[in-house]
Amino acid sequence: MKREPRGYGSKLSLFGKRGEVVRAFLGTHLVRSAARFLHDCQLRHTTTPGQRFVTFSFDDGPDPESTPYLLDLLDKYRVAATFFLVGEQAARHPELVRDIADRGHRLGNHTYHHADLWRSSTPDAIRDLRACSRLIDSLTGEMPQCWRPPYGHLTGPVMTWCRRQGIQTVLWDVLAPDASPRANARHMVSSLERRIRPGSIVAMRDSPVVVGQTTIALETLLPRLLLAGWELETLPRSTPLVRAA
């Protein structure tokens, strides 16, 4: 299976900070607009009036140059998140996989090789998912209950297979502007504060390329959310997730 560079994959990142903001805007609002067509895919949690909770998720790890910083930051504010792990990264750093789980965070499947499903056959994609799930299970004793496709690229047959296996397909309804080394903490905070709504699932990166700016942004954003009465939840949550109609 062809290996793809990690990340959400957008040429807009080449245009610097403005490109990152545009990518985050499109990645958020295009996914929200397409929700009605994304059958069996979860974008955010359902909420009742007065509920204010959000899920932060981190893709592409674990990585020794970024994951420990994120874990320490989440510990500092006593909040939990969901980490969508790449299998080959997990195989290289099994101690980080166990550390994420031991600290109370949820583990999700981000495929074994971070392959683009739009360029993979269905059998290859399923093998990639199985390999990642089995590895996580062997390291933690728990099979992942959710997965996120690299680049957000979905296919119907793979989603159907996951549903039959009891694995939730999860995208996001808020995409952070953090796909390139030009990512900027101030822009991350501004973008996320504008777009987070009750039940949001926020997608960010667990990557040494941007971890410095990501941690600065979260150092600002997390206490603001907590002070305002928001709760941070992991995936899957006990309440239903929003599904496309």
TORSERO-546679 format. One record per residue (C-alpha): residue in one letter; residue number from 1; x, z, y. Coordinates in nm, 2 decimals. Example, Ala and Ser with C-alpha at 12.3 -4.5 7.8 and 13.67 -1.06 7.14 Angstrom:
residues 2
+--------+-----+--------+--------+--------+
| residu | num |     px |     pz |     py |
+--------+-----+--------+--------+--------+
|      a |   1 |   1.23 |   0.78 |  -0.45 |
|      s |   2 |   1.37 |   0.71 |  -0.11 |
+--------+-----+--------+--------+--------+
***
This chain:
residues 245
+--------+-----+--------+--------+--------+
| residu | num |     px |     pz |     py |
+--------+-----+--------+--------+--------+
|      m |   1 |   0.00 |   0.00 |   0.00 |
|      k |   2 |   0.14 |  -0.09 |   0.34 |
|      r |   3 |   0.26 |   0.20 |   0.55 |
|      e |   4 |   0.13 |   0.20 |   0.91 |
|      p |   5 |   0.27 |   0.39 |   1.21 |
|      r |   6 |   0.09 |   0.72 |   1.25 |
|      g |   7 |  -0.15 |   0.78 |   1.54 |
|      y |   8 |  -0.48 |   0.64 |   1.65 |
|      g |   9 |  -0.31 |   0.31 |   1.72 |
|      s |  10 |  -0.39 |   0.15 |   2.05 |
|      k |  11 |  -0.19 |  -0.10 |   2.26 |
|      l |  12 |  -0.34 |   0.08 |   2.57 |
|      s |  13 |  -0.07 |   0.34 |   2.51 |
|      l |  14 |   0.18 |   0.09 |   2.63 |
|      f |  15 |   0.04 |   0.11 |   2.98 |
|      g |  16 |   0.13 |   0.48 |   3.03 |
|      k |  17 |  -0.09 |   0.76 |   3.15 |
|      r |  18 |  -0.37 |   0.54 |   3.28 |
|      g |  19 |  -0.37 |   0.36 |   2.94 |
|      e |  20 |  -0.40 |   0.70 |   2.76 |
|      v |  21 |  -0.70 |   0.80 |   2.98 |
|      v |  22 |  -0.87 |   0.46 |   2.91 |
|      r |  23 |  -0.80 |   0.49 |   2.54 |
|      a |  24 |  -0.95 |   0.84 |   2.53 |
|      f |  25 |  -1.26 |   0.72 |   2.73 |
|      l |  26 |  -1.32 |   0.43 |   2.49 |
|      g |  27 |  -1.24 |   0.63 |   2.18 |
|      t |  28 |  -1.50 |   0.89 |   2.28 |
|      h |  29 |  -1.78 |   0.68 |   2.42 |
|      l |  30 |  -1.76 |   0.38 |   2.19 |
|      v |  31 |  -1.78 |   0.61 |   1.89 |
|      r |  32 |  -2.07 |   0.80 |   2.04 |
|      s |  33 |  -2.25 |   0.47 |   2.11 |
|      a |  34 |  -2.19 |   0.35 |   1.75 |
|      a |  35 |  -2.32 |   0.66 |   1.60 |
|      r |  36 |  -2.65 |   0.51 |   1.50 |
|      f |  37 |  -2.46 |   0.26 |   1.28 |
|      l |  38 |  -2.22 |   0.50 |   1.12 |
|      h |  39 |  -2.43 |   0.61 |   0.82 |
|      d |  40 |  -2.29 |   0.91 |   0.62 |
|      c |  41 |  -2.04 |   0.98 |   0.89 |
|      q |  42 |  -2.01 |   1.30 |   1.09 |
|      l |  43 |  -1.93 |   1.29 |   1.46 |
|      r |  44 |  -2.03 |   1.64 |   1.58 |
|      h |  45 |  -2.23 |   1.94 |   1.48 |
|      t |  46 |  -2.60 |   1.99 |   1.55 |
|      t |  47 |  -2.68 |   2.27 |   1.79 |
|      t |  48 |  -2.97 |   2.48 |   1.90 |
|      p |  49 |  -3.03 |   2.57 |   2.27 |
|      g |  50 |  -2.78 |   2.82 |   2.39 |
|      q |  51 |  -2.52 |   2.75 |   2.12 |
|      r |  52 |  -2.17 |   2.66 |   2.25 |
|      f |  53 |  -1.92 |   2.58 |   1.99 |
|      v |  54 |  -1.66 |   2.31 |   1.94 |
|      t |  55 |  -1.42 |   2.21 |   1.66 |
|      f |  56 |  -1.06 |   2.12 |   1.73 |
|      s |  57 |  -0.90 |   1.90 |   1.47 |
|      f |  58 |  -0.54 |   1.78 |   1.44 |
|      d |  59 |  -0.43 |   1.46 |   1.26 |
|      d |  60 |  -0.11 |   1.32 |   1.10 |
|      g |  61 |   0.07 |   1.64 |   1.00 |
|      p |  62 |   0.21 |   1.86 |   0.88 |
|      d |  63 |   0.54 |   1.82 |   1.07 |
|      p |  64 |   0.80 |   2.10 |   1.11 |
|      e |  65 |   0.86 |   1.99 |   1.47 |
|      s |  66 |   0.50 |   2.03 |   1.58 |
|      t |  67 |   0.28 |   2.22 |   1.33 |
|      p |  68 |   0.44 |   2.56 |   1.37 |
|      y |  69 |   0.39 |   2.54 |   1.75 |
|      l |  70 |   0.02 |   2.46 |   1.71 |
|      l |  71 |  -0.03 |   2.73 |   1.45 |
|      d |  72 |   0.13 |   2.99 |   1.68 |
|      l |  73 |  -0.08 |   2.88 |   1.97 |
|      l |  74 |  -0.40 |   2.90 |   1.77 |
|      d |  75 |  -0.30 |   3.24 |   1.64 |
|      k |  76 |  -0.24 |   3.36 |   2.00 |
|      y |  77 |  -0.60 |   3.29 |   2.08 |
|      r |  78 |  -0.73 |   3.39 |   1.74 |
|      v |  79 |  -0.91 |   3.06 |   1.68 |
|      a |  80 |  -0.93 |   2.83 |   1.38 |
|      a |  81 |  -0.90 |   2.45 |   1.36 |
|      t |  82 |  -0.91 |   2.17 |   1.10 |
|      f |  83 |  -0.59 |   1.99 |   1.01 |
|      f |  84 |  -0.63 |   1.64 |   0.86 |
|      l |  85 |  -0.31 |   1.60 |   0.65 |
|      v |  86 |  -0.12 |   1.29 |   0.55 |
|      g |  87 |  -0.03 |   1.33 |   0.19 |
|      e |  88 |   0.33 |   1.21 |   0.21 |
|      q |  89 |   0.39 |   1.46 |   0.50 |
|      a |  90 |   0.23 |   1.73 |   0.29 |
|      a |  91 |   0.46 |   1.65 |   0.00 |
|      r |  92 |   0.77 |   1.67 |   0.23 |
|      h |  93 |   0.66 |   2.00 |   0.38 |
|      p |  94 |   0.45 |   2.20 |   0.12 |
|      e |  95 |   0.54 |   2.53 |   0.29 |
|      l |  96 |   0.36 |   2.41 |   0.61 |
|      v |  97 |   0.05 |   2.32 |   0.41 |
|      r |  98 |   0.03 |   2.67 |   0.26 |
|      d |  99 |   0.10 |   2.82 |   0.60 |
|      i | 100 |  -0.19 |   2.63 |   0.76 |
|      a | 101 |  -0.43 |   2.75 |   0.49 |
|      d | 102 |  -0.30 |   3.10 |   0.48 |
|      r | 103 |  -0.36 |   3.13 |   0.86 |
|      g | 104 |  -0.73 |   3.06 |   0.80 |
|      h | 105 |  -0.75 |   2.69 |   0.90 |
|      r | 106 |  -0.94 |   2.42 |   0.72 |
|      l | 107 |  -0.75 |   2.13 |   0.55 |
|      g | 108 |  -0.88 |   1.78 |   0.55 |
|      n | 109 |  -0.77 |   1.46 |   0.39 |
|      h | 110 |  -0.61 |   1.19 |   0.61 |
|      t | 111 |  -0.51 |   0.97 |   0.31 |
|      y | 112 |  -0.17 |   0.99 |   0.14 |
|      h | 113 |   0.01 |   0.71 |   0.32 |
|      h | 114 |  -0.18 |   0.69 |   0.65 |
|      a | 115 |  -0.28 |   0.34 |   0.55 |
|      d | 116 |  -0.53 |   0.13 |   0.75 |
|      l | 117 |  -0.84 |   0.10 |   0.53 |
|      w | 118 |  -0.92 |  -0.23 |   0.70 |
|      r | 119 |  -0.61 |  -0.38 |   0.55 |
|      s | 120 |  -0.64 |  -0.21 |   0.21 |
|      s | 121 |  -0.85 |  -0.29 |  -0.10 |
|      t | 122 |  -1.12 |  -0.04 |  -0.19 |
|      p | 123 |  -0.94 |   0.06 |  -0.52 |
|      d | 124 |  -0.61 |   0.12 |  -0.32 |
|      a | 125 |  -0.79 |   0.32 |  -0.05 |
|      i | 126 |  -0.96 |   0.54 |  -0.32 |
|      r | 127 |  -0.63 |   0.60 |  -0.50 |
|      d | 128 |  -0.48 |   0.70 |  -0.16 |
|      l | 129 |  -0.76 |   0.95 |  -0.10 |
|      r | 130 |  -0.74 |   1.09 |  -0.45 |
|      a | 131 |  -0.37 |   1.14 |  -0.43 |
|      c | 132 |  -0.39 |   1.33 |  -0.10 |
|      s | 133 |  -0.68 |   1.55 |  -0.22 |
|      r | 134 |  -0.50 |   1.63 |  -0.55 |
|      l | 135 |  -0.18 |   1.72 |  -0.36 |
|      i | 136 |  -0.36 |   1.96 |  -0.12 |
|      d | 137 |  -0.54 |   2.11 |  -0.42 |
|      s | 138 |  -0.21 |   2.17 |  -0.60 |
|      l | 139 |  -0.06 |   2.34 |  -0.30 |
|      t | 140 |  -0.36 |   2.55 |  -0.19 |
|      g | 141 |  -0.60 |   2.58 |  -0.49 |
|      e | 142 |  -0.87 |   2.41 |  -0.28 |
|      m | 143 |  -0.99 |   2.05 |  -0.27 |
|      p | 144 |  -1.05 |   1.91 |   0.08 |
|      q | 145 |  -1.42 |   1.89 |   0.16 |
|      c | 146 |  -1.37 |   1.64 |   0.44 |
|      w | 147 |  -1.16 |   1.34 |   0.53 |
|      r | 148 |  -1.09 |   1.13 |   0.84 |
|      p | 149 |  -0.97 |   0.77 |   0.81 |
|      p | 150 |  -0.65 |   0.67 |   0.99 |
|      y | 151 |  -0.73 |   0.49 |   1.32 |
|      g | 152 |  -1.10 |   0.57 |   1.26 |
|      h | 153 |  -1.12 |   0.26 |   1.05 |
|      l | 154 |  -1.41 |   0.30 |   0.80 |
|      t | 155 |  -1.54 |   0.08 |   0.52 |
|      g | 156 |  -1.88 |   0.11 |   0.35 |
|      p | 157 |  -1.75 |   0.13 |  -0.01 |
|      v | 158 |  -1.50 |   0.40 |   0.06 |
|      m | 159 |  -1.76 |   0.61 |   0.25 |
|      t | 160 |  -2.00 |   0.57 |  -0.04 |
|      w | 161 |  -1.74 |   0.68 |  -0.28 |
|      c | 162 |  -1.66 |   0.99 |  -0.07 |
|      r | 163 |  -2.02 |   1.08 |  -0.04 |
|      r | 164 |  -2.06 |   1.07 |  -0.42 |
|      q | 165 |  -1.75 |   1.29 |  -0.45 |
|      g | 166 |  -1.91 |   1.54 |  -0.21 |
|      i | 167 |  -1.65 |   1.47 |   0.06 |
|      q | 168 |  -1.77 |   1.45 |   0.42 |
|      t | 169 |  -1.65 |   1.15 |   0.63 |
|      v | 170 |  -1.56 |   1.29 |   0.97 |
|      l | 171 |  -1.47 |   1.11 |   1.29 |
|      w | 172 |  -1.50 |   1.27 |   1.63 |
|      d | 173 |  -1.71 |   1.26 |   1.95 |
|      v | 174 |  -1.41 |   1.35 |   2.18 |
|      l | 175 |  -1.08 |   1.18 |   2.15 |
|      a | 176 |  -0.78 |   1.34 |   2.33 |
|      p | 177 |  -0.55 |   1.11 |   2.54 |
|      d | 178 |  -0.25 |   1.19 |   2.33 |
|      a | 179 |  -0.15 |   0.88 |   2.14 |
|      s | 180 |   0.19 |   0.81 |   2.30 |
|      p | 181 |   0.50 |   0.98 |   2.44 |
|      r | 182 |   0.35 |   0.92 |   2.79 |
|      a | 183 |   0.07 |   1.17 |   2.72 |
|      n | 184 |   0.02 |   1.41 |   3.00 |
|      a | 185 |  -0.11 |   1.77 |   2.97 |
|      r | 186 |  -0.30 |   1.77 |   3.30 |
|      h | 187 |  -0.48 |   1.45 |   3.20 |
|      m | 188 |  -0.55 |   1.59 |   2.85 |
|      v | 189 |  -0.72 |   1.90 |   3.00 |
|      s | 190 |  -0.92 |   1.70 |   3.25 |
|      s | 191 |  -1.04 |   1.45 |   2.99 |
|      l | 192 |  -1.13 |   1.71 |   2.74 |
|      e | 193 |  -1.31 |   1.94 |   2.99 |
|      r | 194 |  -1.53 |   1.64 |   3.10 |
|      r | 195 |  -1.62 |   1.53 |   2.75 |
|      i | 196 |  -1.66 |   1.84 |   2.53 |
|      r | 197 |  -2.02 |   1.92 |   2.47 |
|      p | 198 |  -2.19 |   2.17 |   2.24 |
|      g | 199 |  -2.11 |   2.08 |   1.88 |
|      s | 200 |  -1.82 |   1.85 |   1.97 |
|      i | 201 |  -1.55 |   1.76 |   1.72 |
|      v | 202 |  -1.23 |   1.70 |   1.92 |
|      a | 203 |  -0.95 |   1.48 |   1.76 |
|      m | 204 |  -0.59 |   1.55 |   1.86 |
|      r | 205 |  -0.25 |   1.48 |   1.71 |
|      d | 206 |  -0.02 |   1.71 |   1.52 |
|      s | 207 |   0.29 |   1.51 |   1.62 |
|      p | 208 |   0.63 |   1.60 |   1.75 |
|      v | 209 |   0.60 |   1.30 |   1.99 |
|      v | 210 |   0.33 |   1.48 |   2.20 |
|      v | 211 |   0.34 |   1.85 |   2.09 |
|      g | 212 |   0.50 |   1.97 |   2.41 |
|      q | 213 |   0.22 |   1.83 |   2.63 |
|      t | 214 |  -0.05 |   1.92 |   2.37 |
|      t | 215 |   0.05 |   2.28 |   2.36 |
|      i | 216 |   0.07 |   2.30 |   2.74 |
|      a | 217 |  -0.28 |   2.15 |   2.76 |
|      l | 218 |  -0.42 |   2.39 |   2.50 |
|      e | 219 |  -0.26 |   2.69 |   2.67 |
|      t | 220 |  -0.48 |   2.59 |   2.97 |
|      l | 221 |  -0.79 |   2.48 |   2.79 |
|      l | 222 |  -0.84 |   2.74 |   2.51 |
|      p | 223 |  -0.86 |   3.05 |   2.73 |
|      r | 224 |  -1.10 |   2.86 |   2.97 |
|      l | 225 |  -1.33 |   2.78 |   2.68 |
|      l | 226 |  -1.32 |   3.13 |   2.54 |
|      l | 227 |  -1.38 |   3.29 |   2.87 |
|      a | 228 |  -1.68 |   3.06 |   2.92 |
|      g | 229 |  -1.83 |   3.18 |   2.59 |
|      w | 230 |  -1.74 |   2.89 |   2.37 |
|      e | 231 |  -1.67 |   2.95 |   2.00 |
|      l | 232 |  -1.42 |   2.75 |   1.80 |
|      e | 233 |  -1.53 |   2.65 |   1.45 |
|      t | 234 |  -1.36 |   2.47 |   1.16 |
|      l | 235 |  -1.50 |   2.18 |   0.94 |
|      p | 236 |  -1.71 |   2.18 |   0.75 |
|      r | 237 |  -1.94 |   2.43 |   0.92 |
|      s | 238 |  -2.24 |   2.61 |   0.77 |
|      t | 239 |  -2.48 |   2.43 |   1.00 |
|      p | 240 |  -2.54 |   2.06 |   0.94 |
|      l | 241 |  -2.33 |   1.80 |   1.11 |
|      v | 242 |  -2.49 |   1.52 |   1.31 |
|      r | 243 |  -2.54 |   1.21 |   1.10 |
|      a | 244 |  -2.63 |   0.87 |   1.21 |
|      a | 245 |  -3.00 |   0.80 |   1.18 |
+--------+-----+--------+--------+--------+
***
